[in-house]
Amino acid sequence: MSVRELVVLGTASQVPTRHRNHNGYLLRWDGEGILFDPGEGTQRQMLRAGAAAHDLNRICVTHFHGDHSLGLAGVIQRINLDKVPHRITAHYPRSGQRFFDRLRYATAYRETVSLTEAPVDADGTLATTEAYTLQARRLSHPVESFGYRLVEPDGRRMLPDRLAAHGIKGPDVSRIQREGSLNGVTLEAVSEVRRGQRFAFVMDTRLCEGVHALAEGCDLLVIESTFLDGDERLAEEYGHLTAGQAARVARDAGVRHLVLTHFSQRYTDPEEFERQARAAGFEGELTVASDLLRVALPKRR
């Protein structure tokens, strides 16, 4: 059975706490696993979450600040230690190639796995598979940063009443799906568009065009809210979002499920992030992330 869920491995910003590890997020998308921003300690958090190196197909790094990338060394070495049998692709800002190289070869180990480097240097599509299209958009942070978005291709939902009206049943249902028409009846006449699901991952950034583009129409949006609204000036100075800003982005983009994360250690009450997000007018499903939490993508409407 296909699984689409987010496994939260860490939720702290620059400084981890007793209860929050550095960043790390594993998206399970049917049979694939995409690891986003593996900060320090990600390898251990994967173990605690029941995730293995064999589960990974892609690694996506938004930028090369330590809380988003120091875990790369351990994860890459674990991939090789476990001799993962399939190819793994790594996406990251091309401007940080020297940092990726240092982390990939931080210490001596035996390379056994084909790790494909696919750096990002502009907005656009990074990969297209049968299950999704992976896109990147530039964000606004003191170092170059990109957010990521997965878009499932639209499909078609068969309509039983229309099939029955045209006398289409049994094997003929599969046939009209394959061929597009049957005895003069088109596929469009007996089905409707089933919108593909959308997921976005937005980390360290100020408000910018890229944030809104990534969030547009998402079923699940994972977005940083490093600061509370009272510290909006600090958020702007350091290139971050507040809870209220993130929630307004989600509200205006029609997001169905909003996941707030990447919290500054200065705050001790996680519920205040939810209160401020609700005060900003977001009415959809809302999760204030915690380590090792699992968040399922919303069911299709």
TIMITI-100898 format. One record per residue (C-alpha): x, y, z; residue number from 1. Coordinates in Angstrom, 3 decimals, decimal comma, padded with zeros to 6 digits, m for minus. Layout:
REM TIMITI-100898
PT          X          Y          Z     k
PT          X          Y          Z   NUM
...
REM end
This chain:
REM TIMITI-100898
PT          X          Y          Z     k
PT    000,000    000,000    000,000     1
PT    001,353    003,435   m000,917     2
PT    002,360    005,753    001,918     3
PT    002,663    009,510    001,718     4
PT    003,817    011,050    004,940     5
PT    006,329    013,412    006,465     6
PT    008,613    011,986    009,148     7
PT    009,960    014,852    011,264     8
PT    013,506    014,112    012,413     9
PT    014,413    017,482    013,935    10
PT    012,794    020,860    014,486    11
PT    015,387    023,187    016,047    12
PT    016,937    026,145    014,300    13
PT    020,587    027,073    014,784    14
PT    020,861    025,752    018,345    15
PT    019,425    022,339    019,251    16
PT    017,729    021,892    022,611    17
PT    017,112    019,003    024,966    18
PT    013,876    018,280    023,116    19
PT    014,643    019,424    019,581    20
PT    017,320    018,019    017,290    21
PT    018,745    019,994    014,395    22
PT    016,659    019,925    011,215    23
PT    015,831    016,772    009,312    24
PT    012,697    015,753    007,400    25
PT    011,974    012,549    005,504    26
PT    009,161    012,603    002,971    27
PT    007,813    009,165    002,122    28
PT    006,128    009,382   m001,265    29
PT    004,800    005,975   m002,257    30
PT    007,932    003,863   m002,734    31
PT    010,438    006,711   m002,562    32
PT    012,083    008,593    000,269    33
PT    013,320    012,186    000,025    34
PT    015,469    013,510    002,862    35
PT    015,389    017,273    003,338    36
PT    018,036    019,326    005,193    37
PT    019,874    016,702    007,254    38
PT    021,314    018,642    010,168    39
PT    023,667    017,306    012,814    40
PT    022,356    014,105    014,402    41
PT    020,069    013,125    011,522    42
PT    021,506    009,626    011,247    43
PT    020,537    008,872    014,851    44
PT    017,135    010,480    014,462    45
PT    016,472    008,251    011,451    46
PT    017,215    005,237    013,627    47
PT    014,803    006,470    016,299    48
PT    012,127    007,060    013,649    49
PT    012,513    003,618    012,097    50
PT    013,971    004,988    008,860    51
PT    016,926    003,363    007,093    52
PT    019,461    004,466    004,520    53
PT    017,783    002,068    002,091    54
PT    014,651    004,247    002,297    55
PT    016,389    007,194    000,640    56
PT    016,248    008,051   m003,055    57
PT    016,981    011,775   m002,921    58
PT    018,607    014,266   m000,571    59
PT    017,529    017,905   m000,901    60
PT    019,502    020,620    000,878    61
PT    018,060    024,131    000,924    62
PT    021,306    025,884    001,909    63
PT    024,624    025,348    003,622    64
PT    024,130    026,611    007,147    65
PT    025,153    023,934    009,629    66
PT    021,737    023,205    011,104    67
PT    020,575    022,210    007,608    68
PT    023,583    020,299    006,321    69
PT    026,075    019,071    008,956    70
PT    024,340    015,700    009,005    71
PT    025,215    015,082    005,361    72
PT    028,572    013,523    006,247    73
PT    027,054    010,882    008,483    74
PT    024,093    010,154    006,210    75
PT    026,276    009,745    003,129    76
PT    028,681    007,475    004,960    77
PT    025,767    005,404    006,281    78
PT    024,406    005,040    002,747    79
PT    027,770    003,598    001,734    80
PT    028,184    001,454    004,852    81
PT    024,785   m000,127    004,236    82
PT    025,572   m000,558    000,510    83
PT    022,279    000,876   m000,654    84
PT    021,636   m000,917   m003,958    85
PT    019,946    001,935   m005,849    86
PT    021,154    005,295   m007,084    87
PT    020,656    008,284   m004,784    88
PT    020,542    011,852   m006,082    89
PT    021,585    014,902   m004,076    90
PT    020,226    018,395   m004,820    91
PT    021,756    021,498   m003,235    92
PT    022,707    025,065   m004,230    93
PT    025,526    024,979   m006,759    94
PT    027,114    027,955   m005,013    95
PT    027,743    025,663   m002,038    96
PT    029,543    022,961   m004,005    97
PT    032,693    023,363   m001,894    98
PT    030,685    022,718    001,264    99
PT    029,014    019,659   m000,229   100
PT    032,410    018,288   m001,264   101
PT    033,829    018,814    002,225   102
PT    030,860    017,086    003,847   103
PT    030,789    014,225    001,363   104
PT    034,476    013,521    001,993   105
PT    034,743    014,747    005,584   106
PT    036,555    011,564    006,687   107
PT    037,888    008,361    005,162   108
PT    035,356    005,694    004,173   109
PT    034,771    003,214    001,396   110
PT    032,484    004,431   m001,362   111
PT    030,138    001,659   m002,459   112
PT    027,114    003,614   m003,692   113
PT    026,490    005,710   m006,781   114
PT    025,597    009,144   m005,416   115
PT    024,563    011,511   m008,196   116
PT    025,243    015,198   m007,614   117
PT    022,571    017,431   m009,172   118
PT    023,215    020,978   m007,915   119
PT    020,627    023,732   m008,279   120
PT    021,420    027,174   m009,650   121
PT    018,072    028,508   m010,880   122
PT    014,322    028,201   m010,501   123
PT    012,797    025,304   m012,397   124
PT    012,255    021,577   m012,653   125
PT    014,931    019,317   m011,205   126
PT    013,476    015,894   m011,941   127
PT    010,393    014,291   m013,449   128
PT    009,249    010,782   m012,554   129
PT    005,997    008,894   m012,982   130
PT    005,092    009,803   m009,390   131
PT    006,044    013,491   m009,224   132
PT    007,840    016,502   m010,621   133
PT    010,456    018,025   m008,297   134
PT    010,856    021,777   m008,587   135
PT    013,047    024,404   m006,940   136
PT    012,533    028,107   m006,249   137
PT    015,033    030,634   m004,965   138
PT    014,444    032,014   m001,457   139
PT    015,782    035,100    000,401   140
PT    018,445    034,341    003,022   141
PT    021,967    035,655    003,766   142
PT    023,377    032,653    001,891   143
PT    021,856    031,251   m001,296   144
PT    018,853    029,100   m000,474   145
PT    016,279    027,155   m002,482   146
PT    012,931    025,698   m001,504   147
PT    011,541    022,494   m003,013   148
PT    008,120    021,485   m004,302   149
PT    006,705    018,121   m005,412   150
PT    003,773    018,026   m007,814   151
PT    001,987    014,798   m008,642   152
PT    000,660    014,588   m012,223   153
PT   m003,080    015,011   m012,526   154
PT   m004,982    011,789   m013,106   155
PT   m008,579    010,874   m013,852   156
PT   m011,294    009,564   m011,577   157
PT   m013,778    007,202   m013,204   158
PT   m017,457    008,053   m012,619   159
PT   m019,583    004,911   m012,090   160
PT   m022,875    006,540   m013,071   161
PT   m021,510    007,742   m016,414   162
PT   m019,824    004,405   m017,090   163
PT   m023,137    002,663   m016,451   164
PT   m025,024    005,109   m018,678   165
PT   m022,715    004,202   m021,565   166
PT   m022,780    000,482   m020,788   167
PT   m019,075    000,347   m019,987   168
PT   m018,128   m002,244   m017,389   169
PT   m015,639   m004,966   m016,514   170
PT   m012,466   m005,073   m018,656   171
PT   m013,767   m002,237   m020,828   172
PT   m013,182    000,219   m017,973   173
PT   m009,439   m000,465   m018,113   174
PT   m009,524   m000,407   m021,878   175
PT   m011,014    003,091   m022,124   176
PT   m008,471    004,288   m019,570   177
PT   m005,644    002,934   m021,713   178
PT   m006,935    003,928   m025,135   179
PT   m008,792    007,146   m024,353   180
PT   m012,016    006,136   m026,102   181
PT   m014,248    003,130   m026,675   182
PT   m017,006    002,723   m029,255   183
PT   m017,203    006,474   m029,722   184
PT   m017,245    007,243   m025,990   185
PT   m014,310    009,381   m024,822   186
PT   m012,520    009,011   m021,516   187
PT   m013,499    012,589   m020,672   188
PT   m017,186    011,646   m020,949   189
PT   m016,981    009,038   m018,184   190
PT   m014,374    010,530   m015,849   191
PT   m013,196    013,756   m014,248   192
PT   m009,791    015,238   m013,486   193
PT   m008,220    014,013   m010,247   194
PT   m005,883    016,766   m009,125   195
PT   m002,390    015,609   m008,243   196
PT   m001,170    016,177   m004,709   197
PT    001,319    018,933   m003,918   198
PT    003,986    019,231   m001,231   199
PT    006,399    022,079   m000,499   200
PT    009,411    022,485    001,769   201
PT    010,336    026,071    002,636   202
PT    013,195    026,727    005,018   203
PT    015,285    029,751    005,949   204
PT    013,932    032,769    004,114   205
PT    012,324    036,162    004,369   206
PT    009,032    036,741    002,615   207
PT    009,700    036,690   m001,130   208
PT    008,141    035,608   m004,417   209
PT    009,632    032,130   m004,104   210
PT    007,854    031,450   m000,805   211
PT    004,446    032,171   m002,315   212
PT    005,160    030,200   m005,491   213
PT    006,233    027,124   m003,545   214
PT    003,207    027,231   m001,239   215
PT    000,551    027,753   m003,920   216
PT   m002,186    025,123   m003,698   217
PT   m000,209    022,742   m001,491   218
PT   m001,820    019,831    000,273   219
PT    001,057    019,866    002,783   220
PT    003,371    022,818    003,382   221
PT    006,379    022,473    005,678   222
PT    007,654    025,953    006,439   223
PT    010,006    027,607    008,879   224
PT    008,640    029,872    011,607   225
PT    011,820    030,622    013,492   226
PT    010,400    033,635    015,302   227
PT    007,169    034,733    016,920   228
PT    005,506    037,855    015,559   229
PT    006,891    040,126    018,281   230
PT    010,360    039,512    016,851   231
PT    009,518    040,300    013,237   232
PT    012,383    042,790    013,026   233
PT    014,863    040,064    013,959   234
PT    013,256    037,720    011,449   235
PT    013,784    040,228    008,649   236
PT    017,354    040,964    009,735   237
PT    018,419    037,319    009,820   238
PT    016,386    036,131    006,852   239
PT    013,575    034,214    008,542   240
PT    009,798    034,082    008,933   241
PT    007,519    034,512    011,912   242
PT    004,602    032,248    012,762   243
PT    002,121    034,845    011,559   244
PT    003,957    035,419    008,285   245
PT    004,134    031,693    007,542   246
PT    000,437    031,296    008,333   247
PT   m000,585    034,176    006,073   248
PT    001,423    032,642    003,234   249
PT   m000,425    029,362    003,769   250
PT   m003,794    031,101    004,053   251
PT   m003,348    033,055    000,830   252
PT   m001,990    029,998   m001,035   253
PT   m004,930    027,760   m000,110   254
PT   m002,756    025,286    001,811   255
PT   m004,697    022,393    003,317   256
PT   m002,244    021,301    006,042   257
PT    000,380    023,668    007,434   258
PT    003,410    022,350    009,350   259
PT    005,394    024,979    011,282   260
PT    008,966    024,107    012,267   261
PT    012,565    025,384    012,713   262
PT    011,992    027,078    016,062   263
PT    014,441    029,361    017,847   264
PT    015,623    028,101    021,229   265
PT    014,512    031,409    022,777   266
PT    010,884    030,204    022,875   267
PT    009,623    027,657    025,402   268
PT    005,894    027,539    024,607   269
PT    005,175    025,752    021,291   270
PT    001,471    026,522    021,599   271
PT    002,161    030,218    021,050   272
PT    003,171    029,426    017,450   273
PT   m000,240    027,852    016,894   274
PT   m002,041    030,755    018,542   275
PT   m000,279    033,282    016,341   276
PT   m000,846    031,217    013,200   277
PT   m004,574    031,039    013,942   278
PT   m004,672    034,748    014,736   279
PT   m003,197    035,350    011,276   280
PT   m006,283    033,757    009,747   281
PT   m005,140    030,281    008,746   282
PT   m008,126    027,944    009,118   283
PT   m006,804    024,694    007,645   284
PT   m005,173    021,794    009,439   285
PT   m002,218    023,015    011,484   286
PT    000,693    021,166    013,097   287
PT    003,425    022,649    015,258   288
PT    006,133    020,112    014,529   289
PT    007,959    018,105    017,172   290
PT    010,772    015,607    016,777   291
PT    009,770    012,141    015,516   292
PT    006,252    013,258    014,624   293
PT    004,634    011,712    011,534   294
PT    002,298    013,811    009,409   295
PT    000,238    012,150    006,682   296
PT   m000,604    014,020    003,521   297
PT   m004,292    014,961    003,572   298
PT   m006,656    012,582    001,818   299
PT   m007,801    013,704   m001,579   300
PT   m010,919    015,810   m001,629   301
REM end
